[in-house]
Amino acid sequence: MSLDFDGEDFRAYLAYAADIAVRFHQNLRDRPTFHGETPTEIARRFTEDMPSRSTDLRVLLERVERDVFTAATLNVSPRFFGYVMSGGNPVGIVAELLAASLNQNCGKWHVSASATEIERQVVRWIAEFIGFPAGAGGILVSGGSVANLTCLATARKATAPFDVARKGAAGGPPMTVYASVEAHSCIDKSIDLLGIGRDHLRKIPARDDFTMDVGALEWQIAEDRAAGLAPSCVVATAGTVNTGAVDPLDRLADVCAVNGLWLHVDAAYGGPAAGVPGARTLFRGLERAHSVAIDAHKWLYAPFEAGCALVRQPSHLRSTFSVLPEYLRFDSERIDRFDFMEYGFQLSRGFRALKLWLAFQAYGADRLRQAIESNISVMQKLADAIERSEDFELLAPSPLSIVCFRYRTPDPEIHGDEEYLESLNHRLVEAIEADGRVFLTGTSVRGRLALRACTVNHRTEPQDADFLLEVLRDLGAQVHATREGGARRRPGLPRHRLAGKPIDWPGDHPR
Ligand SMILES: Cc1ncc(COP(=O)(O)O)c(C=O)c1O
């Protein structure tokens, strides 16, 4: 009763799966970014009981294409401007197939020798790409959230004035961590999980440009010290998720040096831009950080999942994460063998490094830099076009590749009507998803609802940003035209179907 295929079937299934992948990546610009189905409709596709008997994989692959691929949100599209999502480079697709074939467990060297050395090399390359010092240590993790958690666990262990690993948070004075109000929510989650307690995560106000107010930080550290608390770590953000603001890293490094604090930089989104000549100056001081979180599935264009925790002194990672039970101790005294299980939380670990190792070589660092530069330039042009327009309004500076703005109609009489602009943009965000030509999400900027466009997608070109504005202008005018229907009425726009025709893209099967 083998679970394996014979050689020919195996090859045929792989070839069929490869065809699906290739079909999926065709005509991306012409396809809706959102499937438009309701949660109930999608859930209805997946209701069968657990199967007892086998089904031919070919039939299942056809079903995957029909039920999964056609209902996928198209974040691979150059017209996807939501959240912070790369389009996933195709080298990564090939690498994931090979990594799964190898099935290496990258926790211990002697069961993943070449994979471990490749991961160490990739960590060095990522550090070099962003200008972090040679000699830094690091580990690949699932993404930005876990990279931040890993670095903050390390900071907690390294800075606690008592043995926090043994005694827990109750073993000494409460530790405090500092981040700006614009920091990512994964910092709150991490501080909670690490037992520091969210009350001890000090949210430092931001200045007009959404960067951390350094004076307020210094004041808070002094206050906490005077109150008998144990200030531990400053979390700077290099590319906030809301607007792309980069905290003044050099000044924060000075504050940390004076106060003996750990400087962690959440560079999950912006980090790779530190390797790009045009943006580099924004990141001055990054090289002074004790730890940095990077998300390779954002601006290094890898398919999900890939994040990287970088720590200036690798021994800090090891003293935080190394626990050696008897059955794993075998051969661990051999210092020539590097076991990643001692440098992070996971024991069993997949071969994430392969997709990054291949992409760094297949494209070369220069091409990755050019792609980042192009993303920044496309979004700067979008911000300029918005600033020049009558009917849109910029709501925040755009230092990287995020633009926060709102639609305000060409009618100047409406431009001061905050309440109406809120409801108009709220309805516009809903209309954008229903329409599907572009994908974009909303956020709040200083209490105002903003349309937030971001790209870290190597496929996005200037024409896509032009198209985005064209679609928003079209939908904005339509939503505004429904004003009489009341501010809270849904626009009820027809779903965009390529000029009314049903979507017909390769691999689209009748249901
Ligand atoms: C600044 C920042 N930090 C952390 C994260 C979390 O990363 P992930 O979604 O990979 O867990 C994000 C995600 O957008 C981010 O922008």
The ligand as an ORCA input file, in Angstrom:
! r2SCAN-3c Opt
* xyz 0 1
  C       6.315     47.068      9.275
  C       5.746     45.687      9.308
  N       6.085     44.857     10.310
  C       5.607     43.603     10.398
  C       4.731     43.115      9.457
  C       4.199     41.708      9.601
  O       4.747     40.905      8.604
  P       4.068     39.495      8.205
  O       2.738     39.854      7.629
  O       4.993     38.907      7.217
  O       3.951     38.690      9.444
  C       4.334     43.945      8.413
  C       3.366     43.471      7.415
  O       2.880     44.197      6.591
  C       4.869     45.255      8.319
  O       4.561     46.075      7.307
*
